[in-house]
C-alpha cells in the first residue's frame, strides 16, 4: 500500500537534529504510530490518496529539514518551516477526518491508538506556528550574526551545541547545505547567506579549538550520547510539565498525571485546569494507550520511569495491582453511585484494568466488583452495559473468578445482553459465555438459560467478529449433548449449510466444525441429511484446507455410517474419487475417515 510504504520511509529516516528536531521527532513519531492502521489488511481504505499524499508531504518536509542548513532553520527560515509543519499536520489530520477507521475490523487497542494519534495531529496543526523559540539561542544568534560584535567562545559553544553542529562532519554538512542554498537562489545572495557562512566559519574555529585531543573527543562524545532527549509535549502533564508516569483522563477529555490532578481536585476545584470547563464528575480513568506509548518512548530512549509510590499499608492489601486499596474502594463506590456518568466511567476503568494482568483481576474481584458489574448488565445506558459485560469477560479469564460470576446470577443477565444489547455488547456477551462454559457444569446452566437461540442470531446477523465469537461459544456449549438438541431445534443446521455454500462469507471453517460435532447427534444427523449436504461436502474434500477436508470427511462418515441412501448420494456427487485422493494426501484423521467411507462404498457395491 502506498501510504504504508511512505510511512516506512519516514520511520527509516535518521534521528532528527538541529533546532527543529522536536517538531521533526514529533511528526515522525505520530506517523510511526499510524503503522498498525496502515498495515492492517482490513483497512485497505487507509491507503487512500489523501492520506498517502499527506504522508508524502510529511516525508518530503522531514527530508528537507534533515538535509537543510541548521543555521538557516534557526534564523531566517524558521517561520516558514513552522508554517510548513502546521500545514503537513493539518493535511494528515484532514485525511484522517475523511477516513472511517472506527468502522475497520481492527483490534480495539489499535482503534484507540489511531484515535489518540488523530487527536494529536489536530492539536499539532493548531499550535505548530506558535512553537516557542529558545530565547537564549535567539539572543546568542542575534549577537553572533552581528559582524561588528566580538563572539565569545562560551557563546559560540552554546550555539554549536543547540544547533548540534559539534563535529567537523557536522560543519561539512552545514557547509554543503549553505552551498545548496546559494545554488537554488541562482547564485544571487541577499546577504543572509554571507552572514550565515561567516557564523559557520566562527563555529568551525570554535570546534577546532575544542577538539585538540582524543581524550577531549571521548568526553564530548560521552556528553552528547548521554544528553537527555526532548520529551514530546503529549507526554507531559499540563500541570507539572513533567513526563507522565500514570496518565489519567478527566471528564473534559484532557489527560493529566494522576497525582497532579488529584491534588487539584482535593483542593476543591471543580473545573478542568487546561480548558477551565466544569467537570461533570471527578472520576479519573487510566489512559492506558498513552501510558503504553510513553513506555515505548522511554524504552527507545533508554529512560527508566520511576515506580509509582504505594504506601506500606496498601501494599499489604494489593501487592501487584495497578491500584492501591484506596483506589479500589473509590472504584467500588463509583460503581454503586446513582450518577450514571460515574457508573459508566468506573465500569470502563475496571474493564481496562481487568484486561491488563492477572493481579488486577484478582484484586478487583476481591474488592467486590463482580456483583456490582452484574447489576450494571441491566443498565439502561448502552455504554455502561458494554463496559460491564466486557469487564466480566476480562475478569473471567482468571479461573477463580468464573465461579464468582456464576454465583452472582450473571448468566441470565448475560443472555439478556446477548439478546438486546448493542453489537459490541452482544459480541462480548458471547465471548463471556464461552469463557464461563470452559467449566463443564456451566455448559448445562448456560444452555438452560436460553443462550443458544440468541447465539445463533448473532452467528447469522453479527459483525465478522461477533459471528466468530458466537460460533466458538456454540461449539463449546455443544460438547454437552443436551445443548446439541437445543441448537438443532433452534434451526442452526440450515444456517450452517448456507455458510458452507457461500465462499465469500468467511464462515466455512466454523460451519464445518459445528456440523462435525452436530452430525454425531441423531437429531442433527437427520436435519443435515435433509439439506442435500453431499455436493458441498465433496467440494470441500476436493479443494478445502487440510482441517476443513478432515471435518468434511468426518461429517460424511457420520451421515454414511448407517444410511445406504447417503452412500449413494456421496458417490453420485463424485465423492469416491475425492475420498481416494484424501486417503493418500489428507491428515491422519482424514485418511482414516476417507478409508472407512470407501470401505462402506465397497461393501455397498458387493451387497
C-alpha positions as CSV (number, residue, x, y, z in Angstrom):
1,X,0.0,0.0,0.0
2,X,1.3,3.5,-0.9
3,X,0.6,5.0,2.5
4,X,2.3,2.2,4.4
5,X,5.4,2.4,2.1
6,X,5.7,6.2,2.7
7,X,5.3,5.6,6.5
8,X,8.0,3.0,6.4
9,X,10.3,5.5,4.6
10,X,9.6,8.1,7.4
11,X,10.3,5.5,10.1
12,X,13.7,4.8,8.4
13,X,14.8,8.5,8.4
14,X,17.8,9.3,10.7
15,X,17.2,10.8,14.2
16,X,16.3,14.5,13.7
17,X,19.0,17.0,14.6
18,X,19.2,20.8,14.8
19,X,16.8,23.5,16.1
20,X,13.7,21.8,14.7
21,X,14.4,18.3,16.0
22,X,11.4,18.4,18.4
23,X,9.0,19.2,15.6
24,X,10.6,16.6,13.3
25,X,10.7,14.0,16.1
26,X,7.0,14.5,17.0
27,X,5.8,14.3,13.4
28,X,7.8,11.2,12.7
29,X,6.7,9.5,15.9
30,X,3.0,10.2,15.1
31,X,3.4,8.8,11.7
32,X,5.0,5.6,13.1
33,X,2.1,5.2,15.5
34,X,-0.2,5.0,12.4
35,X,1.6,1.9,11.2
36,X,-0.9,-0.6,12.7
37,X,-3.7,1.2,10.8
38,X,-1.7,1.2,7.5
39,X,-0.5,-2.4,7.9
40,X,-3.9,-3.9,8.8
41,X,-5.3,-5.9,5.9
42,X,-8.9,-5.0,6.9
43,X,-8.1,-1.2,6.5
44,X,-7.4,-1.0,2.8
45,X,-9.1,2.4,2.6
46,X,-6.2,3.7,4.8
47,X,-4.0,3.7,1.7
48,X,-6.4,6.2,0.1
49,X,-4.9,9.0,-1.9
50,X,-5.5,11.9,0.6
51,X,-3.6,10.1,3.4
52,X,-0.8,8.8,1.1
53,X,-0.4,12.4,-0.3
54,X,-0.3,13.8,3.2
55,X,2.3,11.3,4.3
56,X,4.4,12.1,1.2
57,X,4.3,15.8,2.1
58,X,5.5,14.8,5.7
59,X,8.3,12.7,4.3
60,X,9.5,15.5,1.9
61,X,9.4,18.1,4.7
62,X,11.4,15.8,7.1
63,X,13.9,15.1,4.4
64,X,14.2,18.8,3.6
65,X,14.9,19.7,7.2
66,X,17.3,16.8,7.6
67,X,19.4,18.0,4.6
68,X,18.9,21.7,5.2
69,X,21.0,24.3,6.9
70,X,20.6,24.3,10.7
71,X,21.7,27.9,11.0
72,X,19.0,28.9,8.4
73,X,16.4,26.9,10.2
74,X,17.1,28.7,13.4
75,X,17.0,32.2,11.8
76,X,15.5,33.3,8.5
77,X,13.8,30.1,7.6
78,X,12.2,29.3,11.0
79,X,8.8,31.0,10.5
80,X,8.3,29.5,7.0
81,X,9.2,26.0,8.2
82,X,6.8,26.3,11.2
83,X,4.0,27.1,8.7
84,X,5.0,24.0,6.6
85,X,4.9,21.8,9.7
86,X,1.4,23.2,10.6
87,X,0.3,22.6,7.0
88,X,1.5,19.0,7.0
89,X,-0.1,18.2,10.4
90,X,-3.3,19.7,9.1
91,X,-3.2,17.8,5.9
92,X,-2.7,14.5,7.8
93,X,-5.5,15.4,10.2
94,X,-7.9,16.2,7.4
95,X,-7.0,12.9,5.6
96,X,-7.8,11.1,8.9
97,X,-11.0,13.1,9.3
98,X,-12.2,11.6,6.0
99,X,-11.1,8.0,6.9
100,X,-13.8,5.9,8.7
101,X,-11.2,4.0,10.7
102,X,-13.7,3.4,13.5
103,X,-15.6,1.0,11.1
104,X,-12.5,-1.0,10.2
105,X,-12.2,-4.6,11.6
106,X,-9.2,-3.8,13.8
107,X,-8.4,-4.7,17.5
108,X,-9.8,-2.2,20.0
109,X,-6.3,-1.2,21.1
110,X,-5.4,-0.2,17.5
111,X,-8.6,1.8,17.2
112,X,-7.8,3.7,20.4
113,X,-4.2,4.3,19.3
114,X,-5.3,5.7,16.0
115,X,-7.9,7.9,17.6
116,X,-5.2,9.2,20.0
117,X,-2.8,10.0,17.2
118,X,-5.6,11.6,15.2
119,X,-6.3,14.0,18.2
120,X,-2.5,14.7,18.4
121,X,-2.4,15.8,14.8
122,X,-5.4,18.1,15.4
123,X,-3.6,19.8,18.3
124,X,-0.3,19.9,16.4
125,X,-2.0,21.6,13.4
126,X,-3.4,24.2,15.7
127,X,-0.2,25.1,17.6
128,X,2.8,24.4,15.3
129,X,3.0,28.0,14.2
130,X,3.2,29.1,17.8
131,X,6.1,26.8,18.7
132,X,8.2,28.8,21.2
133,X,11.7,29.6,20.2
134,X,14.7,29.0,22.6
135,X,15.1,32.5,23.9
136,X,18.8,32.0,24.8
137,X,19.5,30.6,21.4
138,X,17.7,33.6,19.7
139,X,19.8,36.1,21.7
140,X,23.1,34.2,21.0
141,X,22.3,34.0,17.3
142,X,21.4,37.7,17.1
143,X,24.7,38.6,18.7
144,X,26.8,36.1,16.6
145,X,25.3,37.2,13.3
146,X,26.1,40.9,14.1
147,X,29.5,41.0,12.4
148,X,30.6,44.2,14.3
149,X,30.5,42.5,17.7
150,X,33.0,40.1,19.3
151,X,31.9,36.5,19.8
152,X,33.0,34.9,23.0
153,X,33.9,31.1,22.9
154,X,31.2,30.3,25.5
155,X,28.5,31.9,23.3
156,X,29.7,30.1,20.2
157,X,29.8,26.9,22.3
158,X,26.1,27.3,23.2
159,X,25.1,27.9,19.6
160,X,27.1,24.9,18.4
161,X,25.5,22.7,21.0
162,X,21.9,23.8,20.4
163,X,22.2,23.6,16.6
164,X,24.0,20.3,17.0
165,X,26.9,21.5,14.9
166,X,29.5,19.9,17.2
167,X,31.9,18.0,15.0
168,X,33.9,18.7,11.8
169,X,31.5,16.2,10.0
170,X,28.6,18.4,11.1
171,X,30.3,21.5,9.8
172,X,30.9,19.9,6.5
173,X,27.2,19.0,6.1
174,X,26.2,22.6,7.1
175,X,28.7,24.0,4.5
176,X,27.1,21.8,1.8
177,X,23.6,22.9,2.9
178,X,24.5,26.6,2.6
179,X,26.2,25.9,-0.8
180,X,22.9,24.3,-2.0
181,X,21.0,27.4,-0.8
182,X,23.2,29.6,-3.0
183,X,22.8,27.3,-6.0
184,X,19.0,27.2,-5.5
185,X,18.8,31.0,-5.4
186,X,20.6,31.2,-8.7
187,X,23.8,32.4,-7.2
188,X,22.3,35.7,-6.1
189,X,22.8,36.1,-2.3
190,X,20.7,38.7,-0.4
191,X,23.4,38.9,2.3
192,X,21.9,36.5,4.7
193,X,23.9,33.6,3.3
194,X,27.1,35.6,3.7
195,X,26.2,36.2,7.4
196,X,25.4,32.5,7.9
197,X,28.7,31.5,6.2
198,X,30.6,33.8,8.4
199,X,28.9,32.4,11.5
200,X,29.7,28.8,10.3
201,X,33.4,29.7,10.0
202,X,33.4,31.0,13.6
203,X,31.7,27.8,14.8
204,X,34.2,25.7,12.9
205,X,37.1,27.6,14.5
206,X,35.4,27.0,17.9
207,X,35.1,23.3,17.3
208,X,38.7,23.0,16.1
209,X,39.8,24.8,19.3
210,X,37.8,22.5,21.5
211,X,38.8,19.2,19.7
212,X,42.6,19.0,20.3
213,X,42.9,15.6,21.9
214,X,41.3,12.2,21.7
215,X,40.5,12.4,25.4
216,X,38.6,15.6,24.9
217,X,36.8,14.0,22.0
218,X,35.8,11.0,24.1
219,X,34.5,13.2,26.9
220,X,32.5,15.3,24.4
221,X,31.1,12.3,22.7
222,X,30.0,10.9,26.0
223,X,28.2,14.1,27.0
224,X,26.4,14.1,23.6
225,X,25.5,10.4,24.0
226,X,24.0,10.9,27.4
227,X,22.2,14.2,26.7
228,X,18.5,13.9,27.7
229,X,16.1,13.5,24.8
230,X,13.4,16.1,24.3
231,X,10.1,14.9,25.9
232,X,7.2,15.2,23.4
233,X,4.5,17.6,24.6
234,X,1.8,14.9,24.5
235,X,3.7,13.0,27.2
236,X,4.0,16.0,29.6
237,X,1.4,16.7,32.3
238,X,-0.2,20.1,31.6
239,X,0.0,20.9,35.3
240,X,3.6,19.9,36.2
241,X,5.0,19.8,32.6
242,X,6.9,16.7,33.6
243,X,6.8,13.3,31.9
244,X,3.7,11.5,33.0
245,X,4.0,8.1,34.8
246,X,0.3,7.4,35.5
247,X,-1.8,9.4,33.0
248,X,-5.5,9.6,33.7
249,X,-8.4,11.2,31.8
250,X,-10.9,13.6,33.4
251,X,-14.5,14.1,32.2
252,X,-13.4,17.0,29.9
253,X,-11.3,14.5,27.9
254,X,-7.9,16.0,29.0
255,X,-5.1,13.9,30.3
256,X,-3.1,14.6,33.4
257,X,-0.6,12.9,35.8
258,X,-2.8,11.2,38.4
259,X,-1.1,12.8,41.5
260,X,-1.2,16.3,40.0
261,X,-4.9,16.3,39.0
262,X,-5.8,14.6,42.3
263,X,-4.2,17.4,44.2
264,X,-6.1,19.9,42.1
265,X,-9.4,18.1,42.8
266,X,-8.6,17.7,46.5
267,X,-8.1,21.4,46.7
268,X,-11.8,21.9,45.9
269,X,-11.6,22.7,42.2
270,X,-14.5,21.6,40.0
271,X,-13.0,22.6,36.6
272,X,-10.5,21.2,34.1
273,X,-7.2,23.1,34.7
274,X,-6.5,23.3,31.0
275,X,-9.9,24.1,29.4
276,X,-11.5,25.7,32.5
277,X,-14.7,23.7,31.6
278,X,-16.8,22.4,34.5
279,X,-16.1,18.7,35.3
280,X,-19.3,16.6,35.1
281,X,-17.7,14.2,37.6
282,X,-14.4,13.7,39.3
283,X,-13.7,10.1,38.1
284,X,-10.2,9.5,36.8
285,X,-9.9,7.0,34.0
286,X,-6.4,5.5,33.3
287,X,-5.2,6.4,29.8
288,X,-3.6,3.0,29.1
289,X,-3.0,3.8,25.4
290,X,-0.9,6.9,26.3
291,X,0.8,5.1,29.1
292,X,1.9,2.4,26.7
293,X,3.1,5.0,24.2
294,X,5.2,6.7,26.9
295,X,6.6,3.3,27.9
296,X,7.6,2.6,24.3
297,X,9.2,6.1,24.0
298,X,11.1,5.6,27.3
299,X,12.4,2.2,26.2
300,X,13.5,3.6,22.8
301,X,15.4,6.5,24.6
302,X,16.9,4.5,27.4
303,X,14.8,6.2,30.1
304,X,13.5,4.3,33.1
305,X,10.3,5.5,34.6
306,X,10.3,5.7,38.4
307,X,7.9,3.3,40.1
308,X,4.6,4.6,41.4
309,X,4.7,5.0,45.1
310,X,2.3,2.9,47.2
311,X,2.2,3.2,51.0
312,X,3.1,0.1,53.0
313,X,-0.4,-0.4,54.4
314,X,-1.9,-0.5,50.9
315,X,0.8,-2.9,49.7
316,X,-0.4,-5.5,52.1
317,X,-3.8,-5.4,50.6
318,X,-3.0,-5.3,46.9
319,X,0.7,-6.1,46.3
320,X,0.7,-6.1,42.5
321,X,-2.4,-4.3,41.4
322,X,-2.3,-1.1,39.3
323,X,-4.4,0.5,42.1
324,X,-3.8,0.8,45.8
325,X,-6.6,-0.1,48.3
326,X,-8.0,3.4,48.4
327,X,-8.2,3.5,44.7
328,X,-10.2,0.2,44.6
329,X,-12.5,1.4,47.3
330,X,-13.2,4.5,45.3
331,X,-13.9,2.5,42.2
332,X,-16.4,0.3,44.1
333,X,-18.1,3.4,45.5
334,X,-18.5,4.9,42.0
335,X,-20.0,1.6,40.7
336,X,-22.6,1.9,43.4
337,X,-23.3,5.6,42.6
338,X,-26.7,6.7,41.4
339,X,-24.9,9.0,38.9
340,X,-24.9,7.3,35.6
341,X,-21.8,9.1,34.4
342,X,-19.9,7.9,37.5
343,X,-21.1,4.3,36.9
344,X,-20.1,4.4,33.3
345,X,-16.6,5.8,33.9
346,X,-16.0,3.3,36.8
347,X,-17.1,0.3,34.7
348,X,-14.9,1.4,31.8
349,X,-12.0,1.8,34.2
350,X,-12.4,-1.7,35.6
351,X,-12.8,-3.0,32.0
352,X,-9.4,-1.7,31.1
353,X,-7.7,-2.7,34.4
354,X,-9.1,-6.3,34.2
355,X,-7.7,-6.6,30.7
356,X,-4.1,-5.8,31.7
357,X,-3.0,-8.5,34.1
358,X,-3.9,-11.4,36.4
359,X,-3.1,-9.4,39.6
360,X,-5.7,-6.8,38.6
361,X,-8.3,-9.5,38.0
362,X,-7.7,-11.0,41.4
363,X,-7.7,-7.6,43.3
364,X,-10.8,-6.3,41.5
365,X,-12.8,-9.5,42.3
366,X,-11.6,-9.4,45.9
367,X,-12.8,-5.8,46.2
368,X,-16.3,-6.9,45.4
369,X,-16.7,-5.7,41.9
370,X,-18.3,-8.7,40.3
371,X,-21.9,-8.4,41.9
372,X,-21.8,-4.7,41.1
373,X,-20.9,-5.3,37.5
374,X,-23.6,-7.9,37.2
375,X,-26.2,-5.4,38.4
376,X,-24.9,-2.9,35.7
377,X,-25.7,-5.5,33.0
378,X,-29.3,-4.3,33.3
379,X,-28.3,-0.6,32.9
380,X,-30.4,1.5,30.5
381,X,-27.2,3.1,29.3
382,X,-25.8,1.1,26.4
383,X,-22.2,2.1,27.0
384,X,-22.4,1.2,30.7
385,X,-23.8,-2.2,29.7
386,X,-20.9,-2.7,27.2
387,X,-18.3,-1.8,29.8
388,X,-19.9,-4.1,32.4
389,X,-20.1,-7.2,30.2
390,X,-16.6,-6.6,28.9
391,X,-15.3,-6.2,32.4
392,X,-16.8,-9.5,33.4
393,X,-15.3,-11.1,30.3
394,X,-11.9,-9.9,31.3
395,X,-12.3,-10.9,34.9
396,X,-13.5,-14.4,33.8
397,X,-10.1,-15.1,32.3
398,X,-8.9,-15.8,35.8
399,X,-10.3,-19.3,36.7
400,X,-11.2,-18.5,40.3
401,X,-13.5,-15.6,39.1
402,X,-15.6,-17.9,36.9
403,X,-17.4,-19.3,39.9
404,X,-17.9,-15.9,41.5
405,X,-19.5,-14.6,38.3
406,X,-21.9,-17.6,38.0
407,X,-22.7,-17.4,41.7
408,X,-23.7,-13.8,41.3
409,X,-26.5,-15.0,38.9
410,X,-24.8,-13.4,36.0
411,X,-25.7,-15.9,33.3
412,X,-29.4,-14.9,32.8
413,X,-28.4,-11.3,32.6
414,X,-25.6,-12.0,30.2
415,X,-28.0,-13.9,28.0
416,X,-30.4,-10.9,28.1
417,X,-27.5,-8.6,26.9
418,X,-26.9,-11.2,24.2
419,X,-30.5,-10.8,23.1
420,X,-31.0,-7.0,23.3
421,X,-27.6,-5.2,23.7
422,X,-25.6,-3.2,21.2
423,X,-23.4,-5.2,18.7
424,X,-20.3,-4.7,20.9
425,X,-22.2,-5.8,24.0
426,X,-23.6,-8.9,22.2
427,X,-20.1,-9.9,20.9
428,X,-18.6,-9.6,24.4
429,X,-21.6,-11.4,26.0
430,X,-20.9,-14.3,23.6
431,X,-17.2,-14.3,24.4
432,X,-18.1,-14.2,28.2
433,X,-20.4,-17.3,27.8
434,X,-17.6,-19.1,26.0
435,X,-15.2,-18.3,28.8
436,X,-17.6,-19.5,31.5
437,X,-18.5,-22.6,29.5
438,X,-15.0,-23.9,29.9
439,X,-16.3,-25.3,33.3
440,X,-18.5,-28.3,32.4
441,X,-21.3,-27.7,34.8
442,X,-21.7,-24.2,33.3
443,X,-22.4,-25.6,29.9
444,X,-25.7,-27.0,31.3
445,X,-26.6,-23.8,33.1
446,X,-25.9,-21.6,30.1
447,X,-27.9,-23.8,27.8
448,X,-30.8,-24.0,30.2
449,X,-30.8,-20.1,30.5
450,X,-31.7,-19.9,26.8
451,X,-28.4,-18.8,25.4
452,X,-28.4,-21.0,22.2
453,X,-31.1,-19.1,20.2
454,X,-29.5,-15.6,20.6
455,X,-26.1,-17.1,19.9
456,X,-27.5,-18.4,16.6
457,X,-28.9,-15.0,15.9
458,X,-25.5,-13.4,16.4
459,X,-24.0,-16.1,14.3
460,X,-26.3,-15.0,11.4
461,X,-26.5,-11.3,11.7
462,X,-23.5,-10.3,13.8
463,X,-20.3,-8.5,12.7
464,X,-17.4,-10.7,11.5
465,X,-16.0,-10.8,15.0
466,X,-19.5,-11.4,16.5
467,X,-20.0,-14.4,14.2
468,X,-16.7,-15.9,15.3
469,X,-17.5,-15.3,19.0
470,X,-20.9,-16.9,18.6
471,X,-19.6,-19.9,16.7
472,X,-16.9,-20.5,19.3
473,X,-19.4,-20.3,22.2
474,X,-21.9,-22.6,20.4
475,X,-19.2,-25.2,19.7
476,X,-18.1,-25.3,23.4
477,X,-21.7,-25.5,24.6
478,X,-22.5,-28.4,22.2
479,X,-19.9,-30.6,23.9
480,X,-22.8,-31.2,26.2
481,X,-25.4,-33.4,24.4
482,X,-28.4,-31.5,25.7
483,X,-27.2,-28.3,24.0
484,X,-26.8,-30.1,20.7
485,X,-30.5,-30.9,20.8
486,X,-31.3,-27.2,21.6
487,X,-29.1,-26.0,18.8
488,X,-30.7,-28.3,16.2
489,X,-34.2,-27.3,17.4
490,X,-33.3,-23.6,17.2
491,X,-32.6,-24.2,13.4
492,X,-28.8,-23.9,13.4
493,X,-28.3,-26.5,10.6
494,X,-29.9,-24.5,7.8
495,X,-27.7,-21.5,8.6
496,X,-24.5,-23.7,8.7
497,X,-25.4,-25.2,5.3
498,X,-25.8,-21.7,3.9
499,X,-22.4,-20.7,5.2
500,X,-21.0,-23.9,3.6
501,X,-22.0,-22.8,0.1
502,X,-21.0,-19.1,0.5
503,X,-17.3,-18.8,0.0
504,X,-17.4,-15.1,0.4
505,X,-18.9,-15.2,3.9
506,X,-15.7,-16.3,5.7
507,X,-17.5,-18.8,7.9
508,X,-16.8,-22.1,6.1
509,X,-14.3,-23.2,8.8
510,X,-16.7,-22.6,11.6
511,X,-19.7,-24.2,9.7
512,X,-17.7,-27.4,9.2
513,X,-16.5,-27.5,12.8
514,X,-20.0,-27.1,14.1
515,X,-21.6,-29.6,11.6
516,X,-18.9,-32.1,12.6
517,X,-20.0,-32.0,16.2
518,X,-23.7,-31.9,15.5
519,X,-23.6,-34.8,12.9
520,X,-22.9,-37.1,15.8
521,X,-26.3,-36.4,17.3
522,X,-29.3,-38.3,15.8
523,X,-31.5,-35.2,15.6
524,X,-28.6,-33.2,14.0
525,X,-27.8,-36.0,11.6
526,X,-31.4,-36.2,10.4
527,X,-31.7,-32.5,9.7
528,X,-28.3,-32.5,7.9
529,X,-29.4,-35.3,5.6
530,X,-32.5,-33.3,4.6
531,X,-30.3,-30.4,3.4
532,X,-28.7,-32.1,0.4
533,X,-25.2,-31.9,2.0
534,X,-23.2,-34.1,-0.4
535,X,-22.3,-31.7,-3.2
536,X,-20.8,-29.0,-0.9
537,X,-19.1,-31.6,1.4
538,X,-17.5,-33.4,-1.6
539,X,-16.4,-30.0,-3.0
540,X,-14.7,-29.2,0.4
541,X,-12.9,-32.6,0.3
542,X,-11.6,-31.8,-3.2
543,X,-10.5,-28.2,-2.6
544,X,-10.6,-27.3,1.1
545,X,-7.8,-26.7,3.6
546,X,-6.4,-29.8,5.4
547,X,-8.5,-29.1,8.5
548,X,-11.7,-28.5,6.5
549,X,-11.2,-31.6,4.4
550,X,-10.8,-33.6,7.6
551,X,-14.1,-32.1,9.1
552,X,-15.9,-32.7,5.9
553,X,-14.8,-36.4,5.8
554,X,-15.9,-36.7,9.5
555,X,-19.4,-35.3,8.6
556,X,-19.6,-37.6,5.6
557,X,-18.7,-40.6,7.8
558,X,-21.4,-39.8,10.3
559,X,-24.0,-39.5,7.5
560,X,-23.0,-42.6,5.6
561,X,-22.2,-45.0,8.5
562,X,-25.8,-46.4,8.7
563,X,-27.5,-44.9,5.7
564,X,-27.2,-46.5,2.3
565,X,-29.1,-43.7,0.7
566,X,-26.4,-41.2,1.8
567,X,-23.6,-43.6,0.5
568,X,-25.3,-43.5,-3.0
569,X,-25.6,-39.7,-2.8
570,X,-21.9,-39.4,-1.9
571,X,-20.9,-41.5,-4.9
572,X,-23.3,-39.6,-7.2
573,X,-21.6,-36.3,-6.1
574,X,-18.2,-37.6,-7.1
575,X,-17.2,-38.5,-3.6
576,X,-15.4,-41.7,-4.3
577,X,-12.5,-40.1,-6.3
578,X,-12.2,-37.2,-3.9
579,X,-12.0,-39.7,-0.9
580,X,-9.4,-41.8,-2.7
581,X,-7.2,-38.7,-3.1
582,X,-7.9,-37.7,0.5
583,X,-6.9,-41.2,1.8
584,X,-3.5,-40.6,0.3
585,X,-2.8,-36.9,1.0
586,X,-5.0,-35.9,4.0
587,X,-4.2,-35.6,7.7
588,X,-4.0,-38.9,9.6
589,X,-7.6,-38.5,10.9
590,X,-8.8,-37.5,7.4
591,X,-7.1,-40.6,5.9
592,X,-8.8,-42.9,8.4
593,X,-12.3,-41.4,7.8
594,X,-11.8,-41.5,4.0
595,X,-10.7,-45.1,4.1
596,X,-13.7,-46.0,6.3
597,X,-16.1,-44.4,3.9
598,X,-14.5,-46.0,0.9
599,X,-14.9,-49.4,2.6
600,X,-18.6,-48.7,3.2
601,X,-18.9,-47.9,-0.5
602,X,-17.1,-51.1,-1.4
603,X,-19.4,-53.1,0.9
604,X,-22.5,-51.4,-0.6
605,X,-21.4,-52.4,-4.1
606,X,-20.8,-56.1,-3.1
607,X,-24.2,-56.2,-1.5
